Amino acid sequence: MNRKIMSVAALLAISYAFAQKDSLGQKNIEEVVLTGQYNPQSVNKSMYKVEVINAEQIKNMAATNVADVLNQSLNILIIPDTTSGNSTANIMGLDGSYVKILIDNIPVVGDTGLGSNIDLTKLTISNVERIEVVQGSMGVEYGNGALAGIINIITRKNASKKISLRALVQEETVRDTYDIRKKGKGRHIQNINIDYNLDKNWFANINFNHNDFNGYEGGKNGYKFFYTTPTDKRGYDWNPKDQLDGSALIKYSKNNTTFFYKLSYLKEKFYYYSPDAERKPLNDGNGGATYLATDREYNTDRWIHQFNIQSKLGNIRYNGDFSYQSQDRKYFDYGYDVPNRQILNENQEQSYYKTNVIYSRGMFSNFLNNRTFDFQLGYELDHTSGYASLIAGEFDGNTIKRKIFTYSNFLSAEWNITDKLSIRSGARLSLNDSFNNQFNYSATAKYRTSAHSDIRASFGTANRYPTYDELYTYFVNINHDLQGNPDLTPEKGRTFGLFWNHVLTNTGSWKINYNTNFLYVDVKDKIDMILMDVNSSTYRYYNLDYYRNMMLSADANFQVNRLSFGVRASLNGVSQKFDEKSAPSDINYYFQAGANANYRLKNWDTQFSLFYKFNGEEKKYRNSGDIKNPVFDIGTVQSFSMMDFIISQPFYNNHLEFSLGVKNIFDVTNLNDTTLSSQGHSTTTSRLSFYGRSYLARLTYQF
């Protein structure tokens, strides 16, 4: 740990020393946000506390998908599942079911529905303008699942030139492995983006991205491995996957009307290799044999159609979204002759997780054409149909089909009482054909204490409907008895936040921005898997828990000459209760901290970017008994530190840029986790969290 601290101190000292010589030379452009706004609004005037990660920051990270970007954010932890290949966001200790993922203000289709439990590695950032993050319940604005927070990915929809082209190639090692060949090693990314202003009203964009991750063997020996005695060493700790995605956009803007249509497509192949190869006689009369493994390929196809229109009906502003989305996950098994490197037989491909969504959201505002008082009327409808079959999580029966229709109306009003004080309150009623009606409400206030300082306070509620797995899981064999519960009810959550922001400037030569935040999250009727009886080892989902998280955080960002530097820290206190019986109500605390630094050389325009994040040890209560006789003890998740360092150098009047970097400098791989004993048969585990230190090289061409 001392070496890590010295490394951080040395790099920051070097950056600060460089900064004493040159000037920043950057324009202070006020960022505009969409999340939770009546209309696009500057981040300083927003009623909500919105964290903005802009395109320049994303480029400096050498990130290739949304998961890479959010790994650097405080109070957001990306949780990978090496079995499925998915990575979801955890905010304030709540998993991806409680986080709503949006693209251009509409929720994204996923395996279990719309917006929640979204695999962030399937969301490329090659054409992203910024990512907006709001932590806390946003149930009035965004409905089901917006309980822990909102992540809104805003894509580019304009360009300054008549035509522009951007092409990128990025090569990365995966820990100590790299090979550019097919079925080789490492990570290989290619991207091309074309913007075209047809005239002053019409704009078009086409974007293609390819991300080829060749997996990481880790504690295993790859797909070519076999042995004459049974073993489980074949395959990968991190399975290979190959993603190809593209999008096309057409946009029209004139006078008071703007609309765009965007089509997006993703195709992903995920490869699973059986951990052992079974000996099969060849029946050739010579006693010959080969070794046959039953491997599996998972294929995902996702289509997103989106149409957005913004216009005025007299004084009334209208913002409408219409979307059709579908995602189909399929698989097929095949017999692989390991010694001879050939496929002997291949089963028919089958669909096991399919979701089709018809979605619309409309908002009307500016009824009174008055700057002092405004209100917004809105509706949202979500018709989701599809199915999940046995392979998707061991369900009762071959296929579980569903059709769920949710219709919501929401209303909010904003009152600018004075030049300094504004308040907004709202309510939403959601009607669902599978669950009871849900009512959510919110209230926010903003007070401008000075020309450079403001205080925000917010209160909001949200609900979360149970997922497929929680309702219908039925996985029973000699070793397991895991069951869903079709009688589950929606979870209910509420948050309270208090945020203070202050900005100091000195005629553009330096700028300091610092924030202090308090956020409280309370979830009731939280769904968890509970051991029914120690003797029978039967587990079932129930609405039994509550969960509370209190967070106090602070951050400061400095711009001095050509150096920008930020530090941040947070302290979270978590309280859990497992059932109505006696249970611990103690608060377990964990600490997080982070830093980032960017410095650009004056004459060469060479840029140095450093990112650091520390996650302290987390402690959680676990129930080692059953529902009748609970036994509570403490489990822990190991602390860890992450650091990335990137150097970028432009050439030929900024048309070319070459970057080199190292990610996960401290070589973090597996984390000890003893918090999962109440989940099935898990005990102390070494959780696969990262695949270790990697090196990258990136070449970007801009025309």
N, C-alpha and C positions, 0 to 999 in steps of 0.2 A: 504493500500500500504506500510506503514511503517513496518508492521509486515512481509510482503513479503521480503522487502529489508534486514531486520534484519536476516531473515531465511537464505537468500543467503549468507550474510556476515559471519554468524556463521558457516555454513557448509564449506565454503571455508577456513575459518580460521583454523578449525579443520584439514582439509586435508593438509594445509600448515604446521601445527605444526607436524603432523605425518611425513611429508616429510623430516624433518630435521635430522631424525635418521637413515634412511636406504638408500640403493642404489637401483637403478632402475633394474639392472640385465636384460635389454632387448637388443636384437641385433638391430642395425640400418640396416634394409633391404630396399633397394630402391624399391619403388612400380613401377609396370609396368602397363601401360594403353594401351587400344586398340582404344578408341574413337577418330576418326579423324586422325589416324596414317596410314602411309604406311605399317608399320610392328609394332609388339608389341614394345613399347618404354618405357624407364623409365620416370616417371612423370616429372622429372627435365629437360629431353631433349625434351619433347613434344613441338610442335609448339603452341599448344593451352593451355590455362589455364584450367586444369582439376581438379575438386574436387574429391577425392577418399575417399569413406567410406568403410573400409575393414571389413573382417569377424569378427575380434576381437572387433571392435567398435560396430558392429551390435549385437554381443553376449552381450556386456556390457549394451546395451539398453534394453535387454529382448524383442526385437521387434519380431513380428510374421509375418509381411507382409511389403511390400515396403512403404506403407502409414505411418506405425509406424516409420520407419527409417527417411523418408524425413521430417517428422514433426519437426525434430530438426535442419534442414538446414536453413541457413539464405537466405532470399529472395525467399523461397519456402513455400507456404501455401497449405495445403491439405484441399480441399473443399468437405465436405460430402453432399450427397443428401439422406436424410432419406426416401424419397419416393421410390427411385429406389434401394437404398443400395449401390450405387457407390460412390467412393471418387476419385477425380482427382486432379492433381497438378496444382497450379497456380504459375507461375514464373514472377516476376516483374509486377504483376498486370494483367497478361494475363492468361486466363483460359486454361483448358486442350486441347482445340483445337489447341493451339499454341506450345504445348510441345510434342516432339516425344519420345515415350517410346520404347526401344529396349531390347531384350534379346539376349545376345551373338551376338550383332551387327546387328540383323535383327529386323524390327518393328513388334509389336505384334498386332494380330487381335483384333478388338473391335466392338462395336455396329455400329459405323458410318464409319468404314473403317479400315485402317491399321495405327497403331502407335499413333493416336491421340485420346483424350478423353478416355483413358484407365483407367478402375477401378483398382486402385493400391492395393485395399484390396484383389483382386483376384490373386495377384502376391506374392507367398510365398517366404520367404528368407531362408528356411531351408537348401538349398543347394547352397547358394550364396557365391561366393568368394569375391566379392566386387561390389560396385555400383559406376559408374563414371558419373559425372554431368558436363556438359559444358553449361554455360549460354551464350546466344547470338545466332544469326542466323547461321545455319549450312546447308544452302540450297544447296551448291555445293556437300557436302559429303552425305547428307541424304534426300534431296528433299522436297516434300510437307509436310508442317506442322512443319518443324524444324525451327521455327521462333523465339520463346522465348528461346529455349534450347533443349538439349538432355539429357535423362536419360537412361544410358546403364547398364543393369543388367548382370553381368558376373557370370556364374555358374562354379562350380568346375569340373575339367576334369582330375585330377590326384590325387594321394595319395602316401605317402612315404612308407606305409606298404604293405605287400602282400595282406592282407585283413583287413578291418577295419569296425567297426559297431558303429553307433551313434544312440541312442534312447533318446527321450525327451518327457516329460510330463509337461505341464504348465497350471496352474489353475489361473484364475483372477476373482475378483469381478467386477461387473459393478455398479459403484458407491457403494451404500450400500446394494446391493443384491448379493446373491450367493446361489446356490443349485445345487449339482452335478447330480441330477436326470434328466431323460429325460423330456423335456418341463419344465425344471427348470429355474435357473437363473445363470448369470455369463457367463464366456467365458472359453472354455475347448479346449486345443490344444494338439495333440499327433503327434509325428514325428518319423520316422525311416529311416535311411540312411545307405546303404551298398556300400563300395568301394572294388573293387577286381582287382588287377594287375594279369591278366592271365599269362603274361610273360613280357619280357622287352619291347615288342612292343604293346601289347594289354591291354587296361584298360576298365573296365565296372563299371557302377554305377546304382543303383536303389534307388529311393527316394519316400516315401509316406508321406503325411501330411493331417491332419484332423483339421479343425478349426470350432468349434461349438459355435456360438454367440447366446445367448438366448434372446437377446433384452433387452430394458430398458423401463419401463412404463413411467417414468417421470411424466408429467402432466396428464397421463391417468391411467386406472385401469386394464389393461391386457385383455386377450381374454376371460376370464370367466365372465366378468362384464356385467350385464344388469340391466335395471331399468324399472319400470312400466310406466314411462313417457319418452318421447323422450329425448335422451341425446347423446352427441358426445364424451363421456369419455371412450368408449371401445377401446381396442387396445394398441398400444405402440408409444411413441415418436421415439424410435429407434427400428425398426422392426427386428425380429430374422432372422438369416440366417445360413446355414450349408454348409460348403465347404469341398470337398474332392478332393485332387489333387495328381497326381503321375507323375513320369518321369523315363525314362530309357535311358541310354547312352552307346554307344560302341565307343571306340576311338582306332585308330591305328597310330603309329608314328614310322618311320624308315627313316634314312638318311635325305633327303630333303623333304619328303612327310609326311603330317599329315592329317588325315581326321577323322571326327566323324559324327555319326548319333544319333539324339536325338528325342525321342517321349515324348510329354507331354499331359496330359489330366486333365481337370478340370470339376467338376460337382458341381454346386451351387444351393441350394434351398433357396428361399427368401420368407418369409411369410408376407402377408398383411392381417390385420384384420379390418373389417369394423368398423367405429367408433360408430355405433349404431346397436341395435338389434330390429327388427320390431315385434310387437305383432301379433301372428297368432292363430286364434281360432282352437281348436282341433275338433270341431263339434262332441263332445261326448255326447251331451244332458245334460251335467252338467255345461256348461259355461266355461269349461276348456280352457286354452290357453298356448302357449309356446312362446318363443322369438327366432326368426330366424334371423341369420346374414348371409349375402352373403360375404364370404371371398375368398381370392385369393392366389394361390401359383405360384410363378415364378420359372422356372427351366432353368438353363444355362448349356450347354455342349460346351466345347471348346477343340479342337484338334490342336496340333502344331507338324508338322513333319519338321525337319531341317537336312539338310546335308551340311556340310562345308568341303572344301578341300583346303589345302595350299601346294603348290608344286613349283618346279622350272622347267621351260622349257629352258634349257641351263642356261643363266644368268638371264633370266626373271622370276620374282616371280609372282605367280598367287594365288589369294585368292578368292574363289568362294563360294557363299551361294545359296542354293536351298531350297525352303520351300513351303509346302502346309499347309494352316491353315483354320479352319472353326470354327465359333461360331454360335450357335443356341439358341435363347432365346424363351421359351415357357411359356404359362400360362394356368391355368384352374380355373374356379370358382366352389365353392361348397356351399351348404346351410348347415349352422351349427346350430344345436339346442343347444343354450347356456345353459339353465338350465339342460338339460340331457346329455350334453357333448358328442354329437354324430353327425356324418355327415348324413344328411337326403338325399341329392342328390348331384351328382357330374357331372359337364359338361365335355365334351370331351376336351382334351388338344389341344391347338392351338399354332402354331409357329407364332411369330409376328416380330421378328428381326433376320434375318439370313444373314450371311456374309461368302462367300467362297473366298479364296485368293490363287492365284498362284504367287509366288514371287521369283525373282532371282536377285542377285547382284554379279558382278564380277569385280575384279581389277587386273591390270597388272602393274608392276613397275620394277625398276632396269634394264632398257633397255641398259644403257650404262655401267653398272657395275662400277660406278664411285662414290666415296664418296662425291665429291664436288658438283655434279649436278645429280639430278634424276627427273624423271617425272612419273606420273601415269595416265593410261587410265582406264576408268571404264564405266560400263553400269548398269542400274537398270530397271527392268520391274515389273509391278504390274498389275495383272488382277484380279479385284474385281467384284464379282457378288453376288446378293442377293436381299433382299426385306425388306421393312418396312411396317407394316400394321397399321390400325387405332389406336390401343392401344398404339403404340410406341411413339406417340406424337401428335395424332389427325391429320392424313393426309387425303388429299382429295381422297376419294375412299377407297376400302377395302385393296388394296395392291399396293405399289409403288415398282416396280421392277427396277433393274438397272444392267448394265454391264459397267464398266469403265476400260479402258485400258490406262496405262501410261507407256511410254518408255522414258528413259533418257540416255544421254551420258554425261560423265563429264571428264574433263582433269585438272590436276594440275601439277605444276612443283616446285621443291624445290632446292634452290641454297644456298650451304654453302659458302658464299663469303670469309669469314675468319673463324678462329677458334672461333671467338666471334659472328659473325653476320651471320644469316640465314634468308632467305625470302622464302615465298611460295605464289603462286597465282594460282587461279583456276576458272573454269567456267563450267556451266551445262546448257544443253538445254533439256527441258522436253516437250514431245509431248503427248497430251491428246485428246481422241476422244470426250470429252464433253466440253472442254474449250479451249481458245486460248493457243498457245505455251507459255511456261514460260522460261525466261532466268535468271539465277542467277550467281553471280560471287563473288569472295572473294580474300582477300590479307592479309597475316599475316607476321609478322617479329619478330625475337627474337634476342636480343643483350645481350651478357654475359658481364656484367660490371666488374665482378671479379670472382674468383673461387667459390664464394658462393652467388652470386647475379646475377639476370638477369631481363630484361625488355621485355615484350611481347606487341605487338600492333596487333590488328586484325580488319578487316572490312569484313562484309559479308551480303548477301541478301538471302531472302527466300520468298516463296509464300505459301498461304493457300487456298485450294479449299473450296467452301461452303459445308456445311453438309446437310444431309437429312432434318433436322428440318428447316434450313434456306431456303431451296429450296421449300419444299413441304408441310409444316405445313398448315392445314386448319381446324381450331377449331372454329366453329361458332355455338353459341346457344343464349339463351336469355341474358346471362350475359357476353359472350365473343365473340370477333371477331378478332382472331389472324391468320395471313396469312403469308405463305412463299412467296418467290419471285424467280421463275425459271430463271429470267434474271440477277441474281447476277453474278458478276465477281470475280475472285480470288483476295484475299487481297495480298498486297505486303509489305514486311518489310525489314528493314536493321538495322544493329547494328554496333557500333564502340566500341572497348574496348581497354583499356590501363591497363597493369598489371605489378606490380613490386613485386619481391619475393627476400627475403634475408634470409640466414641461418647462424647462428653462432653456433659453437661447441667448446667444451673444452675437447679433448681427451676422449670423450664418457661419462664423468661424468655429463655433462649437454648439452642441445641443445635448441636453440631458433630459431624459424622460424616465420617470420612475412611478411605479404602481404598487399599491398595497391592496390585497384582496382577501375577503373572507367568504367562504361558501359552505353552506350546510345542506346535505342531502339526506332525505328520510324516505325509505321505501318500506311500505307495509304489505303484508300478504305475499312476501317474497317467496318465490317457488324454489324448492330445493329437493334433492333426492335424499330420502331418509331410510335408514335401516329399520324395517318393520319388526324383525325378530332376530336376535343373534343366532338362535338355533337353526332357523330356516334360511338365513342369509338372503332374505327377500328385501329388495329396495324398491321404493315407489316415490313418485313426485307428489309433494303436498304444498299447499299455501300455509306455511308454518312460521316463516322467519320474518324478522324485521332487520333492516340494515341502516346504519347511520354513519355518515362520514362528515367530519368537520375539518375544513382545510383553511389554513392561514398561509398566504403566500406573499412574496414581494419580488419585484424585479426592477432592474435599472438598466437603461440603455444609453450609451454615450457615443457621440460622434465628435472626435477631436482631430482636426486636420484631415489626414487621409486614413484615419483609423476609426472603425466602428467596433464597439465592444459592449457586450451585454452579460449580465449576471442575473441569476434567479434562484429562488429557494422556496420550498414549501414544507409545511408540517401538517400531516394528515392524522386525524384521530378516528379510529373505526370502532364502532360498537355494534355487536350482533346479538340476536336472540333467536334460538332455534325452535322454540315451541312455547306453549303457555305454561309449562312446568318451570320449576326453578332452573335458571340458566344464567351464566355469567353476563353481567352488564358492564364489565370493565371496558375502558377505552384503551385500545392498543395503538400506539403511535408509530409512524414511520416517516422518514425524512427524505426529501429529494432536493437536488441542487443541479445547476447547469451553468454553462458559460459558452459564449461564442465570440469570436474575434475575426474581423476582416480588415486586411490592410492592402492597399494598392500602391505600388511604386510609382513615383511621379513621372519619370522619363520613359520607363519600359512598359507601364501599365500591367506589370505582373501582379497578380492578386494571390494573397495567402488567406486561406479560410480555415478556421479551427472551430470544432464543435465538441463540447464535453457535456456529459450527463451522468449523474450519480443517483442510483436508486438504493435507498437504505433497506435494511432488513425489515421485512414485513412479518407481523405476527397476527395470526388468526385463530380464533377458537374453532375446534373441531369436535364433533360428537363421535366418540369411539364406542358408544353403546348403541342402544336402539331407541325407538320412539317411546317405549314404555319405561325403560330404565336408562336415561341418558347419562353418559360419562363424558364430561368436558375436559379437554386439555388444550394446550397451546401448540400450534404448528407454526413453522417459520418458512419464509422464502428468503433465500440467500441474497445478500446485497451484492451489487456489481457496479462497475464504472465503464462507460463507453466513451471513446474519443475517435474523431475523424479529422484528418488533415488533408486539404486539397490545395494544389498550386495550379493556377491557370495563366497562360500567356497568349495574348492575341498577336496576330500577324496580318500583314497586307491590309492595312487600314481597317482592322477588326473584321475582315471577311473570314479569316480563319482563327480558330482558338484551339490550343492544345492544353490538356489538363492531365496532371498526374496526382495520385492521391493514395492514401491508405485509410481504410475503414476498420473500426473495431481494433484500435491500436493495442489495447490491453488483452486481446485474444480471448474474449469471453465466449464460452461455448455452452456448457451445461450448468444449470443452477440446481442446488439442493432444495427440494420442496417437500415439506412434511405436513402440508395443510390439507391433503386430499384423502385422509383416511375414511371420511364419511362418504366418499364417492366410490361406490362399487367395492373393489378389492384393493384399492390403492393404499400403499403405506408410504414409507420414505422413498422418494424417487429422485433420480437425477434428471431434471426436466430439460429437454432439448430446447434451447432458447435462441442461440445464435450459432453460426458455423465457424466463428473465429475470425482472425485477422485476414483481410483481403486487400489486394492492391489493384488499382485501376488506371487505365489510360483512356482518354476521351479526345476525339477530334471532331470539331464542329465547324461547318461551313455555312456562312450567312451571306446571301446575295440580296 
